[in-house]
Amino acid sequence: MRPDKLTYGNDSSAKTPTLKGKTILVTRSAGQSSKFTQLLQGEGARVIEMPALVIGPPSNWEGLDSAITCLSDFDWLILTSTNGVDYFFERLWKQGKDASALAAIKIAVVGRKTAASLNKRNLQPDFIPPNFVADSLIQEFPETLAGKKVLFPRVETGGREVLVKEMRTQGAIVTEVAAYESRCPEQMASAAEKALEKQEVDVITFASSKTVKNFVQLLDISLQWQKPLFQLEGVQIASIGPQTSITCRQLLGRVDIEAEEYTLEGLTQAIIGSRE
């Protein structure tokens, strides 16, 4: 990794933009692409946003609302995404509570963005795993999980089950509640569809397994490409980390670029590195 040698955005000392002339397709959720887009554009890339996730409320709030009424019963609150943070606090405030309701519960988060979202609520996490992935949360957890009561607000469908399974294996009493839902858009963004049809895309980026799955679904809907899936000739597949890469290999047949640090900055670095 070479984070000290790379520049982003408006650094006046930067040399010729490293991604100039490259067209990069960003497959994040609607409303969550701007930071990544800015990083890539700062390196000279032409960015096409193709939302592959639509984030919204779960089918019902019963589980989360019930858990919030008895927060003092839990030892740990686990938050693995900014979406989880946003919807959890929306329901907390809906019940007339504020951050002080969490005074007696420890909070573990996955990733710097999730931690930053928590910081905006004037809270500091008690634990952040070093590798920014959920699996690392279990491996590095700061205390024995046996007998601990854990609240885990999460996506309603399609999330990975490994984290909960392992916590329970170690003796934790885990309460899973739906905090939000993510679904596939009904159709592909027209700019992305046209760029793919004209073979103008150099790199396709994926920041989660679900975006890979939805990308494939959108290809079938919009471009009517046949399964089993093709290899996108001449297009690099870029993944934010190991779990996303597994899904890329399963559904797209390969991964050309994988971030060493599992963040948007790390993915940007990896794409730059592939051009050098």
C-alpha positions in Angstrom: 0.0 0.0 0.0 1.2 3.5 -0.8 -1.3 5.9 0.8 1.5 8.5 1.6 2.4 8.7 -2.1 -1.1 9.1 -3.5 -3.0 12.3 -3.8 -6.8 12.9 -4.1 -9.0 15.8 -5.0 -7.6 19.3 -5.3 -4.0 18.7 -4.1 -2.2 21.4 -6.1 1.0 19.4 -6.0 -0.6 16.4 -7.9 0.8 15.4 -11.2 -1.3 14.5 -14.2 -4.5 12.9 -13.0 -3.8 9.1 -12.8 -7.2 8.0 -14.1 -7.5 10.6 -16.9 -9.3 9.1 -19.9 -10.8 6.2 -18.0 -14.5 5.6 -17.6 -15.5 4.1 -14.3 -18.9 2.7 -13.4 -19.9 3.1 -9.8 -22.5 0.7 -8.5 -23.4 2.0 -5.1 -26.8 2.8 -3.6 -28.7 5.9 -4.8 -27.6 8.9 -2.7 -24.4 7.2 -1.5 -22.2 7.5 -4.6 -21.0 11.1 -4.2 -17.9 10.6 -2.1 -16.6 7.8 -4.3 -17.4 9.7 -7.4 -15.5 12.7 -6.1 -12.4 10.6 -5.3 -12.4 9.1 -8.8 -13.1 12.4 -10.5 -10.3 14.0 -8.5 -8.0 11.6 -10.3 -9.4 12.6 -13.7 -11.8 9.7 -14.3 -15.1 10.0 -16.1 -17.6 8.5 -13.6 -20.9 7.0 -14.5 -23.2 6.3 -11.5 -25.3 3.2 -11.7 -27.3 2.8 -8.5 -27.5 -0.9 -7.8 -29.2 -0.6 -4.4 -32.3 1.2 -3.2 -32.2 1.7 0.6 -35.5 2.1 2.5 -37.3 1.0 5.7 -37.9 -2.6 6.6 -41.3 -4.3 6.1 -42.1 -3.4 9.7 -40.5 -1.7 12.7 -41.8 -4.0 15.4 -38.5 -5.8 16.2 -36.4 -2.7 16.3 -38.9 -0.7 18.2 -39.3 -3.4 20.8 -35.5 -3.7 21.2 -35.2 0.1 21.7 -37.7 0.1 24.5 -35.4 -2.3 26.5 -31.9 -1.1 25.5 -30.7 -1.5 29.1 -31.1 -5.3 28.7 -28.2 -5.4 26.2 -24.5 -5.5 26.8 -23.5 -4.6 23.2 -24.9 -2.9 20.2 -23.4 -3.9 16.8 -23.6 -1.5 13.9 -22.1 -2.7 10.6 -23.1 0.1 8.2 -24.1 3.8 8.0 -27.6 2.6 7.0 -27.9 0.7 10.2 -26.8 3.7 12.2 -29.2 6.1 10.4 -32.3 3.9 10.7 -31.5 2.9 14.3 -31.3 6.5 15.5 -34.4 7.4 13.5 -36.4 4.9 15.5 -34.6 5.9 18.7 -35.7 9.5 18.3 -39.2 8.3 17.2 -39.6 7.0 20.7 -38.5 10.2 22.3 -35.0 9.0 23.3 -31.6 10.3 22.4 -28.0 9.2 22.5 -28.1 9.2 26.4 -30.2 6.0 26.1 -27.1 4.2 25.1 -25.0 5.2 28.1 -25.0 1.7 29.6 -24.4 -0.3 26.4 -21.1 -0.8 24.6 -21.1 -0.1 20.9 -19.1 -2.0 18.2 -19.0 -0.8 14.6 -17.5 -2.0 11.4 -15.6 0.5 9.3 -14.5 4.1 9.6 -17.6 5.4 7.8 -19.9 3.7 10.3 -17.8 5.1 13.1 -18.0 8.6 11.6 -21.8 8.3 11.3 -21.9 7.4 15.0 -19.6 10.4 15.8 -22.1 12.7 14.3 -24.5 11.6 17.0 -21.8 12.6 19.6 -21.0 8.9 20.4 -17.7 7.1 20.2 -17.6 3.4 19.5 -16.1 1.1 22.1 -14.6 -1.2 19.5 -13.7 -1.0 15.8 -12.1 -4.1 14.3 -8.9 -3.3 12.5 -9.7 -4.7 9.1 -13.0 -2.9 8.5 -14.9 -6.2 7.9 -17.5 -8.0 10.0 -15.4 -11.2 10.3 -12.6 -9.2 12.0 -15.1 -8.0 14.5 -15.4 -11.5 15.9 -11.7 -12.3 15.6 -10.6 -9.2 17.5 -13.6 -8.8 19.9 -12.3 -7.2 23.1 -14.1 -9.4 25.6 -15.5 -12.9 25.9 -18.9 -13.1 24.2 -20.3 -16.0 26.3 -23.4 -14.8 28.0 -23.4 -11.4 26.5 -26.6 -10.0 25.2 -26.1 -8.4 21.8 -28.4 -6.2 19.8 -27.8 -6.3 16.0 -29.9 -4.0 13.9 -29.3 -5.1 10.3 -30.5 -5.2 6.7 -33.8 -7.2 6.5 -32.8 -9.6 3.8 -29.6 -10.6 2.0 -27.1 -9.9 4.7 -24.3 -12.3 5.6 -25.1 -14.8 8.4 -21.5 -15.5 9.4 -21.3 -12.8 12.1 -24.4 -13.8 14.0 -23.6 -17.5 13.7 -20.1 -17.1 15.1 -21.3 -14.8 17.9 -23.9 -17.5 18.9 -21.2 -20.2 18.6 -19.2 -18.3 21.2 -22.1 -18.1 23.6 -23.6 -14.7 22.9 -27.3 -14.1 23.1 -28.0 -12.2 19.8 -31.2 -10.3 19.0 -31.3 -9.6 15.3 -33.8 -6.9 14.2 -34.5 -5.4 10.8 -33.4 -1.8 10.7 -33.6 -1.2 6.9 -34.0 -3.0 3.6 -32.0 -2.8 0.4 -33.5 -3.9 -2.9 -32.6 -3.9 -6.5 -33.7 -0.9 -8.6 -36.3 -1.6 -11.2 -34.1 -0.7 -14.1 -30.5 0.3 -14.9 -29.6 4.0 -15.1 -29.8 4.9 -18.8 -26.3 6.4 -18.9 -24.8 3.2 -17.6 -26.8 1.1 -20.0 -25.6 3.1 -23.0 -22.0 3.1 -21.8 -22.0 -0.7 -21.4 -23.7 -1.2 -24.8 -21.1 1.0 -26.5 -18.3 -0.7 -24.6 -17.1 2.6 -23.2 -16.6 1.3 -19.6 -13.0 0.6 -18.4 -13.7 -0.3 -14.8 -16.8 -1.5 -12.9 -16.6 -1.0 -9.1 -18.4 -3.0 -6.4 -18.5 -2.1 -2.7 -20.6 -5.0 -1.5 -21.8 -8.4 -2.6 -25.3 -7.2 -2.9 -24.3 -4.6 -5.5 -22.7 -7.5 -7.6 -25.9 -9.5 -7.4 -28.1 -6.6 -8.3 -25.8 -5.5 -11.1 -26.2 -9.0 -12.7 -29.9 -8.8 -12.2 -30.0 -5.3 -13.9 -28.0 -6.6 -16.8 -30.6 -9.3 -17.4 -33.4 -6.8 -17.2 -32.0 -4.0 -19.1 -29.6 -5.6 -21.6 -31.2 -9.0 -21.7 -27.8 -10.7 -21.6 -28.0 -14.5 -21.2 -26.9 -16.6 -18.3 -24.5 -18.2 -17.6 -22.8 -14.9 -17.3 -20.3 -13.5 -19.7 -16.9 -12.1 -19.1 -16.9 -8.4 -19.7 -14.2 -8.2 -22.3 -11.8 -5.4 -21.7 -13.5 -4.2 -18.6 -11.8 -4.5 -15.2 -13.8 -5.7 -12.3 -12.8 -3.8 -9.1 -13.9 -5.1 -5.6 -13.7 -3.4 -2.2 -12.6 -6.5 -0.4 -12.5 -10.3 -0.1 -16.2 -11.0 0.5 -17.3 -8.9 -2.4 -14.6 -10.5 -4.5 -16.0 -14.0 -3.8 -19.4 -12.9 -5.2 -17.7 -11.3 -8.2 -15.9 -14.6 -9.0 -19.2 -16.5 -8.5 -21.3 -14.3 -10.7 -18.9 -12.5 -13.1 -16.2 -15.1 -13.3 -13.2 -13.0 -12.1 -11.8 -10.0 -10.1 -9.1 -7.9 -11.6 -8.7 -5.3 -8.8 -9.1 -5.8 -5.0 -8.6 -3.1 -2.4 -6.0 -3.7 0.2 -7.8 -1.4 2.6 -11.5 -2.1 2.5 -12.7 1.5 2.1 -13.6 3.7 -0.8 -10.2 5.4 -0.5 -8.6 1.9 -0.6 -10.6 1.0 -3.7 -9.6 4.2 -5.4 -5.9 3.4 -4.5 -6.3 -0.1 -6.0 -7.7 1.3 -9.2 -4.9 3.8 -9.5 -2.3 1.1 -8.8 -3.7 -1.1 -11.6 -3.0 1.7 -14.1 0.7 2.1 -13.1 
